[in-house]
Structure formats: C-alpha cells, structure tokens
Amino acid sequence: MQIPFTAEQFLQVFKQYNETIWPSQIMLYIFALLAVLFSFIKGKHSQKIISTILSLMWIWMGIVYHILDFSSINKAAYIFGGAFILQGILFFIFISSKKLTFHVVCSSWLCRW
C-alpha cells in the first residue's frame, strides 16, 4: 500500500505542529504529568481529574494535530481527527457515569518507593 505522503512531508508536519503550538507543549507536559500523578493518588476527585485531562488532550490532538496540521498532507486526517474528538467526548461522558477508573498496578522496583 502506498502512503499519500513522503517521510519528509510527515516530519515537516511535526515541525509545523511544534512550531505552531509553542510554548503550549509545556502546559501539555504538565497536564500529562498531573494525570500520571493522580493515578497514584486515591483522592475523591482523582478519577475525574485524570479523565478530564485525557479528554482535553484527546480533543486537542483531534483538532490541533490531525485536522489543522496532518490534514495538509493526508485528507484522511479529518476522519482521524473526528475519531479523536468523538473519543474525547466519550471520556467526558464516562466521567459523570464513573465507568472509567485509573490506578497504578505495579510489581517492579518503581512501586517500592
């Protein structure tokens, strides 16, 4: 199967995306670290916080990366973007139904601290 873009075009999309959103990457990394941190914490709102972060990041990727950037080299990115947005919305729906739970399952040296 022939992909509709070259490796150079694909890497150019990453460059364009990162240059466009700078310095938002810092905020995105902080949100990701918070999601991981809250997976270790068994607080009252930990699950909602993790789900909200995942929802927002999934929707971000659907809109900002797939639809706004990746679609410049592959029109199927509109479908990918729509799928990401739909999944982000489903995360939000499951937040209120409490069907999603996140926790750390660990048997390695990492969990002994």
SVG drawing of the C-alpha trace seen along z (x, -y; Angstrom):
<svg xmlns="http://www.w3.org/2000/svg" viewBox="-24 -30 38 38">
<polyline fill="none" stroke="black" stroke-width="0.4" points="0.0,0.0 1.4,-3.4 1.1,-6.1 -0.1,-9.5 2.9,-11.5 6.7,-11.2 8.7,-10.7 10.0,-14.3 6.4,-15.7 5.4,-13.7 8.4,-15.1 7.5,-18.6 4.1,-18.2 5.7,-17.5 7.9,-20.5 5.0,-22.7 2.8,-21.5 5.5,-22.0 6.4,-25.5 2.8,-26.5 1.8,-25.4 5.0,-26.6 5.0,-27.2 1.8,-25.1 3.9,-22.0 4.9,-23.0 1.3,-23.1 0.6,-19.7 3.5,-18.1 2.3,-19.5 -1.2,-18.1 0.3,-14.7 2.4,-14.6 -0.6,-15.6 -2.6,-12.7 0.1,-10.3 0.5,-11.8 -3.3,-11.5 -3.2,-7.8 -1.1,-7.3 -3.4,-9.3 -6.6,-7.8 -8.4,-11.1 -12.1,-11.8 -11.7,-13.6 -8.6,-11.8 -10.6,-9.8 -12.4,-12.9 -9.2,-14.9 -7.5,-12.1 -10.5,-11.7 -10.8,-15.4 -7.1,-15.7 -7.3,-12.8 -10.5,-14.2 -9.0,-17.6 -5.7,-16.1 -7.6,-13.7 -9.8,-16.5 -6.7,-18.7 -5.0,-16.1 -8.1,-15.6 -8.4,-19.3 -4.9,-20.8 -2.8,-18.0 -5.0,-15.9 -7.4,-18.5 -5.2,-21.6 -1.8,-20.1 -1.8,-16.5 -4.7,-17.1 -2.3,-19.2 -0.7,-16.0 -3.4,-13.4 -7.1,-14.1 -7.9,-11.0 -6.7,-13.1 -10.1,-14.7 -11.5,-11.2 -8.7,-10.6 -9.4,-14.0 -13.1,-13.3 -12.4,-9.9 -10.2,-11.6 -12.8,-14.3 -15.5,-11.6 -13.3,-9.6 -12.6,-12.8 -16.3,-13.4 -16.8,-9.8 -14.2,-10.3 -16.3,-13.3 -19.5,-11.2 -17.9,-8.4 -16.6,-10.9 -20.1,-11.5 -21.1,-7.8 -18.0,-6.8 -17.3,-3.9 -13.7,-4.8 -11.1,-4.2 -7.4,-4.7 -4.9,-3.3 -1.3,-2.1 -0.7,1.6 2.9,2.2 5.1,5.1 8.5,3.6 11.1,1.6 9.4,-1.6 6.4,-1.0 8.5,-0.3 9.3,-3.9"/>
</svg>
